Amino acid sequence: MSTALALHARGIETAILEAEPEDRDRSGSRAIYVHGSTLRTLERVHPGLGTDLVEEGLVWPTRRTMYRGKTVFDRTYESPGGSGEIPHFTSIPQVVTEQYMLEALEDVGVDIHWEAEVDSVSSSAENVRVQTADGREWEAEYVVGADGGGSTVRSEIGADFEGDQSENAFIIADIADERINDDHPDLERLFHYDAPEADGRNVLLVPFAGGWRLDIQCIEGDDPERLSSTEKMREFVGDIMGEEYTDRLDWVSSYYFLQVMADTFIDEHRRVLLAGEAAHLLAPFGARGMNSGIADADEAASAITVALNARTAAVARDEVELFAARREKAAEYNLEAAGQALEYLQGENPITILRKKAAAELSDHFEVAGEWLDDAPYGPHGSPPIVSTGNY
């Protein structure tokens, strides 16, 4: 959807082939943290889309971190979103973001072909041919594969997709709260190391428009299936959030996080480009998944636009290769950043364990110690490097 909107904004005719039916089930909040840069991208490619998401979402003003029942960091910002029309972030369920994007696509007239699962992709120096599972055939000058972690497009262009999996499982739950809004008295992001209420597991609690996201990190010996049962999750919710929330459990999922990247984001003929989870899978710390995927999509649209208008084949080819160089470098950066956070959270490095304990003890006297504990679970700050050449 991001690619189609970005292409349309650049004057390029496009269509979407979607494997699932139009009435597909999209349960769960999924990617709830939309970066300000992503909001600005969406506003640029479809005026009003970014601001609609801002209006629908919320910005929490307080960051709080606890360590074994003790608050080690607590900061409330007077203007947490900044002073501009687009805030630093908004917190909104992915399904709501998707709905606004669908409406934007309908508004500009981009066709979505539902139940059109891609079965094969073949490219040449001139074009790309795509066949869907129902036997239909499609031809385009360029194709963007944004078909997720199990990408058929990636497989069809022969890209390898390998990486690591988290050692521990994670449980994610949505707790409904219709009362939540920007004036909610407890609107804060809370991270709790070794939370007693979760029997010593790490806990993350984040508000979003419509409810709360509860993340619980499993520890060695845990059975994720048992812990994610409705009965056990209601117990967790009651202990962590209060009994009033036990009947508001909306959705629960448990899974391991993958850290994976395709070895190339383009095909040999420079006609097929990969974006989002078709190109990379990231641990969620720092909210790099959906946000980096939308950045992939926007840069893919730019590359395709220049390539379509190029007067020489060499310029067209070079532009697609530059897209790959830039987004592969960005993916490497994001994988490293998310990996640092993942290792910090689940690793058994004695030095890291001692640093956490020492920082918690020092937090009463040195705010920087508590701020380190608050920042570390999300990986380093900063943006991926911008490159002007690649390895192609």
N, C-alpha and C positions, 0 to 999 in steps of 0.2 A: 504493500500500500504506500509506503514511504517513497519507494522508487517510482511508482506510477505518478504520484503527485509531483515529485521533483522533475520527472520527464515532461509532464504536461506543462508545468510552469516554464519550462525551457522551449515550449513549442513543439514537442516531439509526440507523435501519436503512439499510444501504447495500449495494452490490454493485459489483464491478469488472468492466469490459469490457476484455479484454486482446487485442490484435491477434495476438500470437505464440502458438504452441502451447506446451503445458505442458512439453514436452521441448526447448525452445529452447536454443540454444547461447549461453552467457554466458561466453565466454573472456575472459581478461585481468582484471587486478586492478581496473582502472577507479578509482573514487573510494575511496582508501584511508585518508584522514585524516578521522576523525569527531570533530567538536568536542565538548567537554564539554556545551555547551548542547543539542546534538542528542541526545546520550546521555540527558540529563535529560528531554528531551521524550519520547523513546521509552519511557523508564522510567515516565513519568507516564501515558502513554496505554495502556501494557500492562506492568504490573509484572513485572519480571524480564527484559524485553527489553534494556534498557540495560545491566544488570549482566551479562547473558549475553555481550553484545558486548565488554564490558570484559574478561571472563574469557577470551574467545577471542582478543582482540587483544593488542597489546603497546604499551608506552610506551617510546620510546627516550630515554635519559638525556642524550645528548651532542649538542650543536650544534657543527659544525665548518665553517669556510669557508676555502677556499684561493684564491690568486690567482697564476696562472701558475706553479704548482708549489710555492708558499710558503704555509704556514699563517698566516692573518692573524687568525683568531678560533677559539677552542676553549674551550668551557665545558661542564662536566658538572654536572648537578644531583643532589643527594642524594635529593630526592623530586620527580622530574620531573612526576609526575601529581598532585601535591598530597596532601593528607591525608584527603580524603573518600572515600566509597564510589565516587563517579563521578569519574574523573580529568579533567584538563584536556583530554585527547584519548585516543583509542586508534587504533592503526594496524592496519587489517584490510581484506582485499579486499572490494570492493562485493558480489561474488557471495555471500560468506559473510553479509554483512549482509542481503542479499535473502532468503537461505535462512531465517534466523532470523525475518524478518518474515513470510514465507510460513507458517511454522509457527505464528506468533502469530495470523495470520488464520484458519488452520484451527482453532486452539484456541478462538477466540471465535465461529466459525461464519459468517464472512463469505464469501459465494459469489464465486468468481472464474470468469468465463465466458471460457474460452480460445478462441482463434481467432475472436474477436468484434471484428473491425476496424471502427471507427466510420467510416461513410460519409457521414452527414449529421446535422446538429444544427439544430433549429429551436426557438426559445424564444418564449414569450408572457408576458403579465403573470401567468398562472396556473401554468405548468409548462414543462417542456422535453421535447421528443420527439427521440429518437435512433434512427437506423436503422443497422444494421450491414451489412457487405458481403454477408452471407449472406441478407439480406432480413428479418431479425428486427427488430421495432420495440420500443422501450423508452420508458417514460414516467416522469419523476421530477419532484419539485418543484424540485430543484437538481442541477446537474451540475458536477463539477470536471474540467477538462481538464488532465490530467497526462501527455499523450501525446507529450512530447519536442519536439525542435527542429523536426521536420516536422509539427507538430501540425495535425491535421484540425479539431479543435475550435476552435483559434485562427482558422483560415481561415474556418470556418463563421460565426463571430461578427463577421467583417469587421475583425479587428485587423491593423494593419500591423506588419511585423517586419523592421526594417532596422538596420544597424549596420556595423561594420568587421571586417576580417579581419587577422590577424597578418601581418607582412611575411615572416617566415621560418617555415619548417616546423619541427616538433618531432618527434623520434622517441622513443617510449616503449616500454620493454621490461620484462618480468618475468623475473627470474632466480630459480629455485626454490632454496630452502635449508631443508630439513626440520629442520636442527639449530637454526634460529633460535628464540630464546625470550628472555624477559626477562633471562636471565643470559648471553646471548651476549656475548663479550668485545669485539666490534667494533660494538656496537649504537649507531649514531650516524646523524644526518642530516648529509650532506655536500653542500655546494655548492662547485663549483670553477669560478672564472672562467677562461676561456681555458686550459682544461686541456691541457697538452702531450700527455697520453695520448690525447686526442681531437682532436689536430691543431689546437688552439687554440679549440675550441668550448666553450661553457658546458655543465657537467655537473651533474646533481642525482642523488644516490643516497640513497634512503630505505628503511629496513627496514619490513616489515609481517609479520603473522603468515603464515608460509609462504614468505617470500622477500624479494627486494629489488626496488625500482622504480628503474630507470635511465632518466633523461631526458637527452636530448642535443639541444641547440639547434642547428639547421642555420645555416650562415652563407651569405652571398651566393655564388651559383654552385653551391651544393650540389644534387645530385639526390636528393631524399628516397627515391625508390624504390630507387635503388642502395644508399644508405647503410643502408636498413632491410632489405636482403637478409640471409638467414641467415648467409652467409659473412662479410659485412662486420660484422654485429652480433656474431658470435662473436669477431672480431678486436678490436672495441671492448671487449667484456666482458673478454677476456683482458688487454688493456692497462690497463684502468681498475680491475678487481677482482682480477685474478690468473688464471692459467691453470686453476686448479681449478674455476673457474666457467663455463668455455667450453661445457661439455656440459650446462649447466643452463638454457639459454635456453628459456623456456616460451612466450613470446608477444611479438610485436612489432607496433607500429602507428605510422604516421606521419600527421600531419595538421596543418592550420592551425587556430589558435584564433579563434573568433568572439566578438565583443563586440556583442551584440544584445539589444534589449528591445522587447516589444510596446507599442504606443502606448496600449493599455487592457488591463487584466487582467479586465474583466467585460463582459458583453453589454449591450445597450441596455435590456433588461427586468430586469437585475440578478438573473438566474437561473443564469447560467453564469460560473464563476470559473476563472481560469488559475493553474496552479502549476508550479514547477520550470522545466524547459527549454522547456515550452510558452509560458512567459512571458518567459524571459530565458536567454541563453547567455553564459557568462562564461569568460574565460581562467582557468586553474586555479590561478593563484598566490594563495596564502592559503586554498586549499581552500574556496572560497565556493559552488561549484556545488551539489552534493548537499546540503550543510548548509543553504544558503538555501532550497533546494527543500522540505526537510522543514519548515522554519519557515513557508513559504508554506502547506503542507498543513495544519499545525496551526491557523494563523490562519483558513484557509478553513473548517475544521470548526467553529471557534468562531462565525464569522459565520453559517454556515448554521444552527447550533443556535439561536442567538438569533432569527434570522429565522423559523424554523419555529414558534417559541413566541411570536412577537410577536402582539399583539392588533390592531395596525394595520398596513396595508400600508406606510405611511410609515416606521415603525420598521424593518420588515424590509428595505426598500430602503436605508435609511440604514446599516444594519449591513453590508450587502454593499459599499456604497460606501466605508465606513471600511476594510474589508479591502483594497480596491483602493488606497486612498490610502496605507495603511501599507506594503503590500508593493511598490508602485511606488516609494515613497521608498527602501525598503531596496534594491531592485534598482538604482536610480540610484547609491546609495552604493557598492554592491558593484562595479558596472561601473566607476566612477571609481577605486576602490581597485585592482581587477585591471588596469585600464588603465594606471595609474601604474607598476605592476610590469612590465607588458609593454613599455611605452615605455622603461623603465630598462634592460631586458634586451636589447632588439633595436634601440633607437634609436642613431643615429650623432651625437647631439648632442655637439659637442666639449667642452663644459663638463662633461657627465656623464662622459665618458671620462677627462678630467683629474682629476675628483673621485675616481673609482675608483682611478686610479693613485696619486694623492696619499694616499688613505686606506690603500692597501696599504703604501706606504712608511712611513707614520706608525704603523702598527699595532703595531710592535715597542715603541713608546714610549707610545702612548695607546690603551688598550683600546677606548675609545669609537669610534675610527676603524674598528677591526676589527668592532665590533658593528654599525656602520652598514652595512658591506659584507655582514654576515650577515643583517640584517633587510630590506634594500631589495628583494631579489628577490621578496618575498611581499606587498608593498604595505603600507599603513599599518595599525597596530593599531586596535582600537576596534570599536564596534558601530554599526549603522545608527541614525540618529535615529528616535525614536518620534513619530509625528504623530497628532493627534486630529481633524484635518479634512483634506479633500482638495479637488480641483478639480472635483468632480462636483456 
